[in-house]
């Protein structure tokens, strides 16, 4: 009986509370606050992704620019080295001319019975001068400068990849092996070694995983093999060259040089064929490079997760991907000014510079300059298609 | 009196009004938060842009930035949304790439017992490479830097700044907005001219002759 009364009293109280207006504000406050906080939670999560996208974009831009800058450095340094080769050979060509003149005088003296010995001495001295010039060329041009030029022509892309990887990581992109980004570790000797090793492994590891396959080959179209003068002099077919060629032919008659005549008339292969015209500048320009960066997403709130498809959805932790396209524009091997030799401009720093370029530049795979000059294949198209199929 | 008090407490008239008045401060705080939070988010996103511009200008000018923070402010915070937003440029902490640190090896060796040995190595290196070591390797690799751009933004909010700064253990008069990552842009120095080797200098001298 008592229990029933208690139940009735409780029921009465409940009915009274339901009918009462007291506490109504509390209920709708809770509902409204919940919805507002839910919307703010989604806004916050979206802003987190947006910030990550900015970070990834900065990383991609930095990486693409780094590769393009290294390509520019390759171009500009090749130009500088070409310039030194040209200047060196120009001086040596003058020395050859002097030796040819001495040979001519010597041979004239040898025709005379009285001055024959003097003539032989002069001819011998001319041969020695020509040999010295030849060895100077061998050492400076063939040993030092040509190798250095090849180092940059072939290596600048690889150096760009190494540095681009670091540029992306410093901007916050995902590191494959992130030890060396940890500045908090100690500075003792072992830590330094550990960091250095991690850095090398990380750099090379990420270079290995860069999804751009490329091959780089430099083929050079040779000038005429029978040109009897050093190829590197300015305008070998210009005014006065006939006299110079005549001097070279005289030098080849020097009896003390006959055994070295094959070596004597060197020919430094041009970096690019003279057949390339100014109108083909676009065709021979280095192709753009594309860099993509990836950032793993961090946890998002339950509410955002619900909107993105729930716990079982693949989108609950959406990754952030960004890409950037950059190109080395301008440069020594694509420019010439009036009065310059086709592949040996007379001034330093004609200059390539790196720029970010639109995606349209990447639509077709590049195949350039197959016959001579720089050949570069980039399987970008395949890569881009795969990237955007996701 | 007791009767009147009971009547006031038990009367349901205007209860909704009274309760609304009670929860209104909470609503107002929420309302201010709804204005402040998106504003902070927008300012933070613009801060990334500021850092990018700062790093890029420095990268294109060999590390120098000849403007002050007001220039950056005029670019990114020149609207009503960002009134009373102040930018301060943080110290530059440029990074070096693996290649540019190769150049530092010689300095590292110099500071150690290898001081004299380094001089000999350098001399031999120059002999072997015909003086190409400096203009074509060291001068090039040392240019490969990543220029730093980092700013701190102070913004006024409707709610007291402690409400936001306490989350970041700060006690500042304004809300301080920092980004998760600073921006690093590679040097645009494409090495148009890195100097001459001593062979080059010799050739120049011969040209003059």
Interface residues (C-beta under 8 A of the other chain):
Chain A: X20 X21 X22 X23 X24 X25 X26 X29 X32 X33 X36 X40 X43 X44 X47 X50 X51 X54 X55 X58 X61 X62 X65 X66 X69 X70 X72 X73 X75 X76 X77 X80 X81 X84 X87 X88 X90 X91 X139 X140 X143 X144 X145 X148 X152 X159 X162 X163 X166 X167 X170 X171 X172 X199 X200 X203 X328 X348 X349 X350 X351 X352 X353 X354
Chain B: X12 X15 X16 X19 X20 X22 X23 X26 X27 X30 X33 X34 X37 X38 X41 X44 X45 X48 X49 X52 X95 X97 X98 X99 X129 X130 X132 X135 X136 X140 X143 X144 X146 X179 X180 X181 X183 X184 X185 X186 X187 X188 X189 X190 X191 X192 X193 X194 X196 X197 X199 X200 X203 X204 X206 X207
